[in-house]
């Protein structure tokens, strides 16, 4: 349902009511107006997680480590990769494949539909991952394989472990006695000492392989919504051109048509329209709204109406408005942040140690990447308004002048708001700035004696 393909197995369109003389039930037709509410919930939650200004900064134990992390994020285009991962992983899980090509990092996002992991003793990272799936021969030919199209679908298989990425020659699904044969031309020895695939479960919970699906609770409601919505559109079209039923004693066939047909009737004939009145339409629209709210409520989707907001809202007010979606995104921060980005950075550090000359980061070769004390600094859910910024600045000023808060901590808190990339560099600039003269408007107020 994530890609709106859940009705593709139905061969009849919604407007096809009959196959010959046989009536086609609604359940066997594709809805004409699929809402794809599941994708709406996923896109909203992923947007709050990684899109725009919501991507976290990776903080190291010092400024040098933080700068290296920022360079890795830029070089690997990690924000785009994590948006893709969180979107694909909404079904339950996703895998990140780390590769080092010519000393440069490359991160691929792999759907886990055909992946089978074998876990280590602590069940944290896979020690081996197998990909096996049935593929049409035309797809294999396009990839450069020499297969016989007449033999039908083939098995495609590759395996990642701590030493290499092993590919196998495709073999026909119909050949039950065939055994996988190694493809030496495509197999690669990476010699990293660990399986270069990081497995991410969508949300906390689930089993060893899959986390809970983001939109599982709304699937049945969305299907009901799509069919009712399509049926409502069908009813409107019929109301605009109602079907005419003519009853007559004549031996000629009955005339059946729309409202545009002009008829001449005898006094003993009977004609009537089959149509839906306006009250039924209003009832249907009310029920559609209830179904939509029910579906979104079950998955922490956004249900408030934005057209009811008549004035700009503060950041805190917007958080209350989007409370349900923020609740979902905050749990995803655990899966894709702490258990995703930070684990990936540790994997990159191990890869740098095992790569000759190291990995290329910001045009420098690094064999040692310090990952001690790594943590994520997440920005606020909404950008602060001018009033929010003024209140925060006043509070931080009081805390720093009262020596309750250090300047470095204060700048770290203000960095997302004022787009400060390097907090240590900002501190150096502050020290170089001339101090305001006593008595000026910008001078720090003296703390009164107690």
Steps between C-alpha positions, in 0.01 A plus 500: 500500500802726537534534121124490433523164323266302724217499244707392199394136535140603421445485125174696477477878524237653729277602208481141366176374651444202271716239330264387228174440687669427834508770770845582641497550881660820632766298683631375164543850352778753546386822678499795263633746762751327731592740780839347592464630855769252606760686295376832641567384858843363404605817316384721788688299763816473288481873434500570873789257539752597231365747242587866469641631831417192707818301431715466814861610537744232611701624797837345588700533819683801353479746212727291274282190532185706438654649184585151368142383560362803316734430206386135482137613497574734209717258301254210523189716455379333817188711546354384168600139575332506841180652357493215248575246774228627735246500215583147379532374856145608590384151403706348784873514429769625264870431443791739438781358285840661559758484221849647461583564134835664420523603868167683480191411699180394326179421688217309328149450635373143460141383550492192722224310317745243362777533762562239773747594778697270729569683825807512721498374859363830633233524227604857422664473158466234229809286443361385168219620270357302208295650219298250296206574271323390182576721200360514147755400232465835321627678812804273519578548131489877555761452776729316261422138592481234232176319587240318291167691506315179416591353841288754685588672824841453659639517850725800571727472802787681674647474849684750720727388782801631693740449210323529165190568298430176313284496188356185343405421143119500453336160464146403385235476769366189325832316554452373854829305502721792395754634748628861518821558304731785603526791254871587517465801270257683728612378843706750702735448795459802730707363794337738749481239774126551551181466297459846337121508542327680785147379572246753633164403649237764432370551854590353840339160545417236243718191463865429413452605138215749479381794707135607502371641172420872521159470333389143576216611730336711228509261203148356530353846569677650198361226272149572629563873446622452142200292397249735661671802343490335158137400548417858596650629178305240310179615673566863407542407135174306509323793668621730222372258237247264666401174337151493341286189539201482257212258554270452200269241347660545163674204336801719417800484736493734799688825462779542759705817508603808688318820586588655163280254313161641388210254507139504380282283726142379475267558792524135608883497505720550804848653529714578806852611591730303731701767684655589835372799697720766659455382860670170417797689355537707818485188716766334287735801530461503878583129516802553276632762741451262791683221316789732415531618860484141626775390261729791589433468872598132498842585352573837668430693179423872485123556540464871586369736233758761405235739357374558853822681593432870454835638618868398518564245773801470730728198481346355817148546363597320179644213704167461677320508166723226356529309827394164353747511208780622728430206731558263207811684377653507849488118514650483152791712628603199707492255208649717226709730721660328796468151349548619143729797441726445802538128427580583138773743612658229713494270198669771290773538765569125485511514120755785512735288715485207255535704180850556357582873514168551684180652374479836326319754716499867407796438261703335780584132550402379846586166660385604843159652570422578862149378580528517880223705657303542176148631548230665292385856548144517367353837398167629625192360332404847371698811428470756778310820436648840585318493835629147572856605418480809720373300797766231454778758464389675817487174695844390376646843579376473859634144535844580358551823695387321815757226424232232493573421133828511308534698178584184306181326613301813422639517147430129446135566588480805273692341208194353321310829528777727369652242260834478684698221332805497731435594864870505594576743218209715612648515851831621357321774308322610816831529684641715218199735494557829692326508836217758533575800714349521848169681502421423135181327395688178418707489816429216740296614799671480834379231732345669802657432839304274727 
